[in-house]
Amino acid sequence: MAQSGKGKLNYRCPSCFMRDLDIDMFYDKEKDEYYCIRCQYTGSEKDVLEKNEMVRFRYGAMNKRITKFDFD
């Protein structure tokens, strides 16, 4: 998704991203936290980054081409 004027950076909602939904989070300056309008997830920048890192293990081999299978 394209970066818009929502906050400091364009973060994905970790809760939605775990369900294969690419939803951008909004930033609330008063509370200094990010929130998702789809699933009601809220969290600090540190919390969002940590949870997005946990989700990334799922796509770790996405760019690798698998040519040999051991069960043949």
PDB file with one MODEL, atoms N, CA, C and O in Angstrom:
MODEL        1
ATOM      1  N   MET A   1       0.833  -1.177   0.000  1.00  0.00           N
ATOM      2  CA  MET A   1       0.000   0.000   0.000  1.00  0.00           C
ATOM      3  C   MET A   1       0.878   1.240   0.000  1.00  0.00           C
ATOM      4  O   MET A   1       1.988   1.228   0.532  1.00  0.00           O
ATOM      5  N   ALA A   2       0.386   2.281  -0.584  1.00  0.00           N
ATOM      6  CA  ALA A   2       1.162   3.508  -0.686  1.00  0.00           C
ATOM      7  C   ALA A   2       1.194   4.244   0.647  1.00  0.00           C
ATOM      8  O   ALA A   2       0.252   4.183   1.438  1.00  0.00           O
ATOM      9  N   GLN A   3       2.289   4.932   0.869  1.00  0.00           N
ATOM     10  CA  GLN A   3       2.430   5.728   2.083  1.00  0.00           C
ATOM     11  C   GLN A   3       1.541   6.958   1.992  1.00  0.00           C
ATOM     12  O   GLN A   3       1.577   7.676   0.993  1.00  0.00           O
ATOM     13  N   SER A   4       0.767   7.201   2.992  1.00  0.00           N
ATOM     14  CA  SER A   4      -0.049   8.416   3.045  1.00  0.00           C
ATOM     15  C   SER A   4       0.299   9.163   4.321  1.00  0.00           C
ATOM     16  O   SER A   4       1.208   8.747   5.039  1.00  0.00           O
ATOM     17  N   GLY A   5      -0.368  10.211   4.615  1.00  0.00           N
ATOM     18  CA  GLY A   5      -0.036  11.043   5.760  1.00  0.00           C
ATOM     19  C   GLY A   5      -0.624  10.543   7.061  1.00  0.00           C
ATOM     20  O   GLY A   5      -1.167  11.347   7.819  1.00  0.00           O
ATOM     21  N   LYS A   6      -0.546   9.281   7.352  1.00  0.00           N
ATOM     22  CA  LYS A   6      -1.173   8.721   8.547  1.00  0.00           C
ATOM     23  C   LYS A   6      -0.312   8.865   9.783  1.00  0.00           C
ATOM     24  O   LYS A   6      -0.841   9.065  10.877  1.00  0.00           O
ATOM     25  N   GLY A   7       0.980   8.771   9.643  1.00  0.00           N
ATOM     26  CA  GLY A   7       1.840   8.799  10.815  1.00  0.00           C
ATOM     27  C   GLY A   7       3.283   8.937  10.404  1.00  0.00           C
ATOM     28  O   GLY A   7       3.590   9.375   9.295  1.00  0.00           O
ATOM     29  N   LYS A   8       4.178   8.557  11.319  1.00  0.00           N
ATOM     30  CA  LYS A   8       5.603   8.676  11.034  1.00  0.00           C
ATOM     31  C   LYS A   8       6.017   7.745   9.905  1.00  0.00           C
ATOM     32  O   LYS A   8       6.700   8.163   8.971  1.00  0.00           O
ATOM     33  N   LEU A   9       5.608   6.493   9.988  1.00  0.00           N
ATOM     34  CA  LEU A   9       5.932   5.497   8.968  1.00  0.00           C
ATOM     35  C   LEU A   9       4.700   4.681   8.661  1.00  0.00           C
ATOM     36  O   LEU A   9       3.695   4.744   9.370  1.00  0.00           O
ATOM     37  N   ASN A  10       4.795   3.925   7.605  1.00  0.00           N
ATOM     38  CA  ASN A  10       3.683   3.101   7.158  1.00  0.00           C
ATOM     39  C   ASN A  10       3.838   1.698   7.749  1.00  0.00           C
ATOM     40  O   ASN A  10       4.576   0.882   7.197  1.00  0.00           O
ATOM     41  N   TYR A  11       3.160   1.404   8.853  1.00  0.00           N
ATOM     42  CA  TYR A  11       3.252   0.105   9.502  1.00  0.00           C
ATOM     43  C   TYR A  11       2.024  -0.734   9.172  1.00  0.00           C
ATOM     44  O   TYR A  11       0.922  -0.207   9.013  1.00  0.00           O
ATOM     45  N   ARG A  12       2.227  -2.042   9.071  1.00  0.00           N
ATOM     46  CA  ARG A  12       1.118  -2.970   8.890  1.00  0.00           C
ATOM     47  C   ARG A  12       0.598  -3.389  10.252  1.00  0.00           C
ATOM     48  O   ARG A  12       1.354  -3.489  11.218  1.00  0.00           O
ATOM     49  N   CYS A  13      -0.691  -3.631  10.315  1.00  0.00           N
ATOM     50  CA  CYS A  13      -1.277  -4.140  11.555  1.00  0.00           C
ATOM     51  C   CYS A  13      -0.837  -5.589  11.729  1.00  0.00           C
ATOM     52  O   CYS A  13      -1.113  -6.409  10.854  1.00  0.00           O
ATOM     53  N   PRO A  14      -0.156  -5.938  12.834  1.00  0.00           N
ATOM     54  CA  PRO A  14       0.322  -7.309  13.020  1.00  0.00           C
ATOM     55  C   PRO A  14      -0.811  -8.326  13.120  1.00  0.00           C
ATOM     56  O   PRO A  14      -0.679  -9.447  12.629  1.00  0.00           O
ATOM     57  N   SER A  15      -1.899  -7.954  13.737  1.00  0.00           N
ATOM     58  CA  SER A  15      -3.019  -8.876  13.887  1.00  0.00           C
ATOM     59  C   SER A  15      -3.641  -9.208  12.530  1.00  0.00           C
ATOM     60  O   SER A  15      -3.924 -10.372  12.245  1.00  0.00           O
ATOM     61  N   CYS A  16      -3.849  -8.209  11.709  1.00  0.00           N
ATOM     62  CA  CYS A  16      -4.415  -8.436  10.374  1.00  0.00           C
ATOM     63  C   CYS A  16      -3.405  -9.128   9.465  1.00  0.00           C
ATOM     64  O   CYS A  16      -3.775  -9.977   8.655  1.00  0.00           O
ATOM     65  N   PHE A  17      -2.126  -8.766   9.600  1.00  0.00           N
ATOM     66  CA  PHE A  17      -1.083  -9.340   8.752  1.00  0.00           C
ATOM     67  C   PHE A  17      -0.938 -10.842   8.998  1.00  0.00           C
ATOM     68  O   PHE A  17      -0.594 -11.581   8.075  1.00  0.00           O
ATOM     69  N   MET A  18      -1.193 -11.307  10.219  1.00  0.00           N
ATOM     70  CA  MET A  18      -1.153 -12.743  10.516  1.00  0.00           C
ATOM     71  C   MET A  18      -2.258 -13.493   9.783  1.00  0.00           C
ATOM     72  O   MET A  18      -2.152 -14.696   9.544  1.00  0.00           O
ATOM     73  N   ARG A  19      -3.314 -12.775   9.432  1.00  0.00           N
ATOM     74  CA  ARG A  19      -4.419 -13.378   8.682  1.00  0.00           C
ATOM     75  C   ARG A  19      -4.333 -13.040   7.195  1.00  0.00           C
ATOM     76  O   ARG A  19      -5.333 -13.124   6.482  1.00  0.00           O
ATOM     77  N   ASP A  20      -3.139 -12.658   6.723  1.00  0.00           N
ATOM     78  CA  ASP A  20      -2.875 -12.335   5.312  1.00  0.00           C
ATOM     79  C   ASP A  20      -3.669 -11.145   4.810  1.00  0.00           C
ATOM     80  O   ASP A  20      -4.065 -11.108   3.646  1.00  0.00           O
ATOM     81  N   LEU A  21      -3.904 -10.174   5.678  1.00  0.00           N
ATOM     82  CA  LEU A  21      -4.538  -8.926   5.281  1.00  0.00           C
ATOM     83  C   LEU A  21      -3.514  -7.808   5.401  1.00  0.00           C
ATOM     84  O   LEU A  21      -2.851  -7.679   6.430  1.00  0.00           O
ATOM     85  N   ASP A  22      -3.383  -7.013   4.372  1.00  0.00           N
ATOM     86  CA  ASP A  22      -2.397  -5.936   4.364  1.00  0.00           C
ATOM     87  C   ASP A  22      -3.093  -4.627   4.719  1.00  0.00           C
ATOM     88  O   ASP A  22      -3.516  -3.882   3.835  1.00  0.00           O
ATOM     89  N   ILE A  23      -3.210  -4.352   6.009  1.00  0.00           N
ATOM     90  CA  ILE A  23      -3.929  -3.185   6.502  1.00  0.00           C
ATOM     91  C   ILE A  23      -2.929  -2.223   7.155  1.00  0.00           C
ATOM     92  O   ILE A  23      -2.160  -2.611   8.035  1.00  0.00           O
ATOM     93  N   ASP A  24      -2.955  -0.969   6.710  1.00  0.00           N
ATOM     94  CA  ASP A  24      -2.104   0.054   7.317  1.00  0.00           C
ATOM     95  C   ASP A  24      -2.667   0.500   8.651  1.00  0.00           C
ATOM     96  O   ASP A  24      -3.877   0.488   8.877  1.00  0.00           O
ATOM     97  N   MET A  25      -1.754   0.897   9.531  1.00  0.00           N
ATOM     98  CA  MET A  25      -2.172   1.390  10.840  1.00  0.00           C
ATOM     99  C   MET A  25      -2.185   2.911  10.827  1.00  0.00           C
ATOM    100  O   MET A  25      -1.468   3.545  10.054  1.00  0.00           O
ATOM    101  N   PHE A  26      -3.002   3.482  11.685  1.00  0.00           N
ATOM    102  CA  PHE A  26      -3.070   4.917  11.863  1.00  0.00           C
ATOM    103  C   PHE A  26      -2.353   5.288  13.153  1.00  0.00           C
ATOM    104  O   PHE A  26      -2.239   4.465  14.061  1.00  0.00           O
ATOM    105  N   TYR A  27      -1.872   6.518  13.236  1.00  0.00           N
ATOM    106  CA  TYR A  27      -1.115   6.978  14.400  1.00  0.00           C
ATOM    107  C   TYR A  27      -1.915   8.042  15.149  1.00  0.00           C
ATOM    108  O   TYR A  27      -2.394   9.006  14.550  1.00  0.00           O
ATOM    109  N   ASP A  28      -2.055   7.861  16.453  1.00  0.00           N
ATOM    110  CA  ASP A  28      -2.725   8.832  17.315  1.00  0.00           C
ATOM    111  C   ASP A  28      -1.653   9.606  18.078  1.00  0.00           C
ATOM    112  O   ASP A  28      -0.984   9.050  18.948  1.00  0.00           O
ATOM    113  N   LYS A  29      -1.493  10.880  17.754  1.00  0.00           N
ATOM    114  CA  LYS A  29      -0.450  11.700  18.380  1.00  0.00           C
ATOM    115  C   LYS A  29      -0.715  11.927  19.867  1.00  0.00           C
ATOM    116  O   LYS A  29       0.219  11.965  20.668  1.00  0.00           O
ATOM    117  N   GLU A  30      -1.978  12.077  20.231  1.00  0.00           N
ATOM    118  CA  GLU A  30      -2.312  12.340  21.636  1.00  0.00           C
ATOM    119  C   GLU A  30      -1.946  11.173  22.541  1.00  0.00           C
ATOM    120  O   GLU A  30      -1.420  11.380  23.635  1.00  0.00           O
ATOM    121  N   LYS A  31      -2.216   9.961  22.103  1.00  0.00           N
ATOM    122  CA  LYS A  31      -1.920   8.768  22.909  1.00  0.00           C
ATOM    123  C   LYS A  31      -0.552   8.174  22.593  1.00  0.00           C
ATOM    124  O   LYS A  31      -0.086   7.284  23.304  1.00  0.00           O
ATOM    125  N   ASP A  32       0.101   8.661  21.525  1.00  0.00           N
ATOM    126  CA  ASP A  32       1.404   8.158  21.074  1.00  0.00           C
ATOM    127  C   ASP A  32       1.345   6.654  20.836  1.00  0.00           C
ATOM    128  O   ASP A  32       2.184   5.899  21.327  1.00  0.00           O
ATOM    129  N   GLU A  33       0.332   6.230  20.069  1.00  0.00           N
ATOM    130  CA  GLU A  33       0.198   4.813  19.746  1.00  0.00           C
ATOM    131  C   GLU A  33      -0.413   4.650  18.357  1.00  0.00           C
ATOM    132  O   GLU A  33      -1.034   5.562  17.812  1.00  0.00           O
ATOM    133  N   TYR A  34      -0.214   3.468  17.814  1.00  0.00           N
ATOM    134  CA  TYR A  34      -0.776   3.112  16.516  1.00  0.00           C
ATOM    135  C   TYR A  34      -2.032   2.280  16.726  1.00  0.00           C
ATOM    136  O   TYR A  34      -2.141   1.540  17.704  1.00  0.00           O
ATOM    137  N   TYR A  35      -2.981   2.406  15.800  1.00  0.00           N
ATOM    138  CA  TYR A  35      -4.209   1.631  15.914  1.00  0.00           C
ATOM    139  C   TYR A  35      -4.687   1.204  14.537  1.00  0.00           C
ATOM    140  O   TYR A  35      -4.389   1.844  13.528  1.00  0.00           O
ATOM    141  N   CYS A  36      -5.434   0.109  14.516  1.00  0.00           N
ATOM    142  CA  CYS A  36      -5.996  -0.450  13.290  1.00  0.00           C
ATOM    143  C   CYS A  36      -7.494  -0.184  13.297  1.00  0.00           C
ATOM    144  O   CYS A  36      -8.161  -0.402  14.308  1.00  0.00           O
ATOM    145  N   ILE A  37      -8.021   0.284  12.179  1.00  0.00           N
ATOM    146  CA  ILE A  37      -9.458   0.565  12.130  1.00  0.00           C
ATOM    147  C   ILE A  37     -10.259  -0.686  11.793  1.00  0.00           C
ATOM    148  O   ILE A  37     -11.486  -0.672  11.882  1.00  0.00           O
ATOM    149  N   ARG A  38      -9.586  -1.763  11.410  1.00  0.00           N
ATOM    150  CA  ARG A  38     -10.297  -2.985  11.044  1.00  0.00           C
ATOM    151  C   ARG A  38     -10.496  -3.929  12.225  1.00  0.00           C
ATOM    152  O   ARG A  38     -11.569  -4.514  12.374  1.00  0.00           O
ATOM    153  N   CYS A  39      -9.467  -4.084  13.068  1.00  0.00           N
ATOM    154  CA  CYS A  39      -9.545  -5.102  14.124  1.00  0.00           C
ATOM    155  C   CYS A  39      -9.394  -4.542  15.539  1.00  0.00           C
ATOM    156  O   CYS A  39      -9.376  -5.323  16.491  1.00  0.00           O
ATOM    157  N   GLN A  40      -9.288  -3.258  15.712  1.00  0.00           N
ATOM    158  CA  GLN A  40      -9.140  -2.603  17.017  1.00  0.00           C
ATOM    159  C   GLN A  40      -7.827  -2.903  17.729  1.00  0.00           C
ATOM    160  O   GLN A  40      -7.742  -2.756  18.949  1.00  0.00           O
ATOM    161  N   TYR A  41      -6.808  -3.320  16.993  1.00  0.00           N
ATOM    162  CA  TYR A  41      -5.485  -3.509  17.599  1.00  0.00           C
ATOM    163  C   TYR A  41      -4.874  -2.139  17.885  1.00  0.00           C
ATOM    164  O   TYR A  41      -4.942  -1.245  17.042  1.00  0.00           O
ATOM    165  N   THR A  42      -4.282  -1.968  19.056  1.00  0.00           N
ATOM    166  CA  THR A  42      -3.544  -0.749  19.392  1.00  0.00           C
ATOM    167  C   THR A  42      -2.221  -1.149  20.018  1.00  0.00           C
ATOM    168  O   THR A  42      -2.122  -2.177  20.687  1.00  0.00           O
ATOM    169  N   GLY A  43      -1.203  -0.323  19.793  1.00  0.00           N
ATOM    170  CA  GLY A  43       0.093  -0.611  20.383  1.00  0.00           C
ATOM    171  C   GLY A  43       1.094   0.482  20.098  1.00  0.00           C
ATOM    172  O   GLY A  43       0.913   1.298  19.194  1.00  0.00           O
ATOM    173  N   SER A  44       2.154   0.485  20.885  1.00  0.00           N
ATOM    174  CA  SER A  44       3.235   1.450  20.680  1.00  0.00           C
ATOM    175  C   SER A  44       4.037   1.058  19.444  1.00  0.00           C
ATOM    176  O   SER A  44       3.868  -0.034  18.902  1.00  0.00           O
ATOM    177  N   GLU A  45       4.904   1.951  19.010  1.00  0.00           N
ATOM    178  CA  GLU A  45       5.737   1.670  17.840  1.00  0.00           C
ATOM    179  C   GLU A  45       6.611   0.441  18.083  1.00  0.00           C
ATOM    180  O   GLU A  45       6.778  -0.393  17.193  1.00  0.00           O
ATOM    181  N   LYS A  46       7.162   0.332  19.276  1.00  0.00           N
ATOM    182  CA  LYS A  46       8.012  -0.813  19.618  1.00  0.00           C
ATOM    183  C   LYS A  46       7.221  -2.119  19.562  1.00  0.00           C
ATOM    184  O   LYS A  46       7.706  -3.120  19.036  1.00  0.00           O
ATOM    185  N   ASP A  47       6.018  -2.107  20.099  1.00  0.00           N
ATOM    186  CA  ASP A  47       5.159  -3.288  20.107  1.00  0.00           C
ATOM    187  C   ASP A  47       4.798  -3.717  18.676  1.00  0.00           C
ATOM    188  O   ASP A  47       4.830  -4.905  18.355  1.00  0.00           O
ATOM    189  N   VAL A  48       4.459  -2.759  17.835  1.00  0.00           N
ATOM    190  CA  VAL A  48       4.101  -3.051  16.443  1.00  0.00           C
ATOM    191  C   VAL A  48       5.290  -3.648  15.698  1.00  0.00           C
ATOM    192  O   VAL A  48       5.134  -4.621  14.959  1.00  0.00           O
ATOM    193  N   LEU A  49       6.471  -3.075  15.885  1.00  0.00           N
ATOM    194  CA  LEU A  49       7.666  -3.581  15.206  1.00  0.00           C
ATOM    195  C   LEU A  49       8.018  -4.997  15.658  1.00  0.00           C
ATOM    196  O   LEU A  49       8.382  -5.836  14.834  1.00  0.00           O
ATOM    197  N   GLU A  50       7.912  -5.269  16.957  1.00  0.00           N
ATOM    198  CA  GLU A  50       8.210  -6.605  17.477  1.00  0.00           C
ATOM    199  C   GLU A  50       7.255  -7.649  16.900  1.00  0.00           C
ATOM    200  O   GLU A  50       7.681  -8.728  16.486  1.00  0.00           O
ATOM    201  N   LYS A  51       5.985  -7.328  16.875  1.00  0.00           N
ATOM    202  CA  LYS A  51       5.000  -8.290  16.375  1.00  0.00           C
ATOM    203  C   LYS A  51       5.091  -8.470  14.867  1.00  0.00           C
ATOM    204  O   LYS A  51       4.829  -9.562  14.362  1.00  0.00           O
ATOM    205  N   ASN A  52       5.458  -7.417  14.138  1.00  0.00           N
ATOM    206  CA  ASN A  52       5.656  -7.566  12.694  1.00  0.00           C
ATOM    207  C   ASN A  52       6.881  -8.436  12.395  1.00  0.00           C
ATOM    208  O   ASN A  52       6.889  -9.163  11.401  1.00  0.00           O
ATOM    209  N   GLU A  53       7.903  -8.374  13.231  1.00  0.00           N
ATOM    210  CA  GLU A  53       9.069  -9.248  13.056  1.00  0.00           C
ATOM    211  C   GLU A  53       8.691 -10.705  13.278  1.00  0.00           C
ATOM    212  O   GLU A  53       9.181 -11.585  12.570  1.00  0.00           O
ATOM    213  N   MET A  54       7.821 -10.973  14.257  1.00  0.00           N
ATOM    214  CA  MET A  54       7.376 -12.341  14.521  1.00  0.00           C
ATOM    215  C   MET A  54       6.613 -12.894  13.315  1.00  0.00           C
ATOM    216  O   MET A  54       6.711 -14.083  13.011  1.00  0.00           O
ATOM    217  N   VAL A  55       5.867 -12.051  12.643  1.00  0.00           N
ATOM    218  CA  VAL A  55       5.077 -12.489  11.493  1.00  0.00           C
ATOM    219  C   VAL A  55       5.962 -12.763  10.284  1.00  0.00           C
ATOM    220  O   VAL A  55       5.623 -13.609   9.457  1.00  0.00           O
ATOM    221  N   ARG A  56       7.083 -12.070  10.165  1.00  0.00           N
ATOM    222  CA  ARG A  56       7.938 -12.187   8.981  1.00  0.00           C
ATOM    223  C   ARG A  56       8.573 -13.567   8.816  1.00  0.00           C
ATOM    224  O   ARG A  56       8.970 -13.924   7.706  1.00  0.00           O
ATOM    225  N   PHE A  57       8.681 -14.355   9.898  1.00  0.00           N
ATOM    226  CA  PHE A  57       9.265 -15.688   9.766  1.00  0.00           C
ATOM    227  C   PHE A  57       8.434 -16.532   8.809  1.00  0.00           C
ATOM    228  O   PHE A  57       8.947 -17.465   8.191  1.00  0.00           O
ATOM    229  N   ARG A  58       7.184 -16.214   8.692  1.00  0.00           N
ATOM    230  CA  ARG A  58       6.282 -16.952   7.824  1.00  0.00           C
ATOM    231  C   ARG A  58       6.673 -16.857   6.349  1.00  0.00           C
ATOM    232  O   ARG A  58       6.445 -17.786   5.574  1.00  0.00           O
ATOM    233  N   TYR A  59       7.262 -15.730   5.977  1.00  0.00           N
ATOM    234  CA  TYR A  59       7.621 -15.485   4.586  1.00  0.00           C
ATOM    235  C   TYR A  59       9.130 -15.557   4.364  1.00  0.00           C
ATOM    236  O   TYR A  59       9.631 -15.000   3.387  1.00  0.00           O
ATOM    237  N   GLY A  60       9.849 -16.218   5.233  1.00  0.00           N
ATOM    238  CA  GLY A  60      11.307 -16.268   5.156  1.00  0.00           C
ATOM    239  C   GLY A  60      11.842 -16.919   3.897  1.00  0.00           C
ATOM    240  O   GLY A  60      12.880 -16.495   3.390  1.00  0.00           O
ATOM    241  N   ALA A  61      11.174 -17.930   3.374  1.00  0.00           N
ATOM    242  CA  ALA A  61      11.659 -18.641   2.187  1.00  0.00           C
ATOM    243  C   ALA A  61      10.904 -18.230   0.922  1.00  0.00           C
ATOM    244  O   ALA A  61      10.919 -18.954  -0.073  1.00  0.00           O
ATOM    245  N   MET A  62      10.261 -17.098   0.958  1.00  0.00           N
ATOM    246  CA  MET A  62       9.432 -16.697  -0.175  1.00  0.00           C
ATOM    247  C   MET A  62      10.258 -16.469  -1.446  1.00  0.00           C
ATOM    248  O   MET A  62       9.784 -16.773  -2.540  1.00  0.00           O
ATOM    249  N   ASN A  63      11.465 -15.949  -1.328  1.00  0.00           N
ATOM    250  CA  ASN A  63      12.289 -15.648  -2.498  1.00  0.00           C
ATOM    251  C   ASN A  63      13.243 -16.780  -2.874  1.00  0.00           C
ATOM    252  O   ASN A  63      14.031 -16.628  -3.807  1.00  0.00           O
ATOM    253  N   LYS A  64      13.190 -17.900  -2.174  1.00  0.00           N
ATOM    254  CA  LYS A  64      14.059 -19.032  -2.493  1.00  0.00           C
ATOM    255  C   LYS A  64      13.357 -19.954  -3.481  1.00  0.00           C
ATOM    256  O   LYS A  64      12.164 -20.228  -3.351  1.00  0.00           O
ATOM    257  N   ARG A  65      14.097 -20.420  -4.449  1.00  0.00           N
ATOM    258  CA  ARG A  65      13.555 -21.368  -5.410  1.00  0.00           C
ATOM    259  C   ARG A  65      13.890 -22.776  -4.926  1.00  0.00           C
ATOM    260  O   ARG A  65      15.065 -23.110  -4.774  1.00  0.00           O
ATOM    261  N   ILE A  66      12.905 -23.580  -4.690  1.00  0.00           N
ATOM    262  CA  ILE A  66      13.095 -24.941  -4.202  1.00  0.00           C
ATOM    263  C   ILE A  66      13.042 -25.873  -5.398  1.00  0.00           C
ATOM    264  O   ILE A  66      12.022 -25.978  -6.079  1.00  0.00           O
ATOM    265  N   THR A  67      14.174 -26.555  -5.646  1.00  0.00           N
ATOM    266  CA  THR A  67      14.270 -27.417  -6.817  1.00  0.00           C
ATOM    267  C   THR A  67      14.428 -28.898  -6.453  1.00  0.00           C
ATOM    268  O   THR A  67      14.178 -29.770  -7.286  1.00  0.00           O
ATOM    269  N   LYS A  68      14.836 -29.182  -5.228  1.00  0.00           N
ATOM    270  CA  LYS A  68      15.062 -30.573  -4.827  1.00  0.00           C
ATOM    271  C   LYS A  68      14.220 -30.872  -3.605  1.00  0.00           C
ATOM    272  O   LYS A  68      14.205 -30.107  -2.641  1.00  0.00           O
ATOM    273  N   PHE A  69      13.530 -31.975  -3.654  1.00  0.00           N
ATOM    274  CA  PHE A  69      12.741 -32.425  -2.533  1.00  0.00           C
ATOM    275  C   PHE A  69      13.340 -33.720  -2.012  1.00  0.00           C
ATOM    276  O   PHE A  69      13.667 -34.609  -2.798  1.00  0.00           O
ATOM    277  N   ASP A  70      13.488 -33.840  -0.707  1.00  0.00           N
ATOM    278  CA  ASP A  70      14.141 -34.994  -0.095  1.00  0.00           C
ATOM    279  C   ASP A  70      13.262 -36.223  -0.056  1.00  0.00           C
ATOM    280  O   ASP A  70      13.767 -37.315   0.201  1.00  0.00           O
ATOM    281  N   PHE A  71      12.005 -36.098  -0.293  1.00  0.00           N
ATOM    282  CA  PHE A  71      11.137 -37.263  -0.202  1.00  0.00           C
ATOM    283  C   PHE A  71      11.013 -38.032  -1.514  1.00  0.00           C
ATOM    284  O   PHE A  71      10.232 -38.981  -1.586  1.00  0.00           O
ATOM    285  N   ASP A  72      11.760 -37.655  -2.557  1.00  0.00           N
ATOM    286  CA  ASP A  72      11.745 -38.379  -3.835  1.00  0.00           C
ATOM    287  C   ASP A  72      12.556 -39.652  -3.767  1.00  0.00           C
ATOM    288  O   ASP A  72      12.647 -40.379  -4.755  1.00  0.00           O
TER     289      ASP A  72
ENDMDL
END
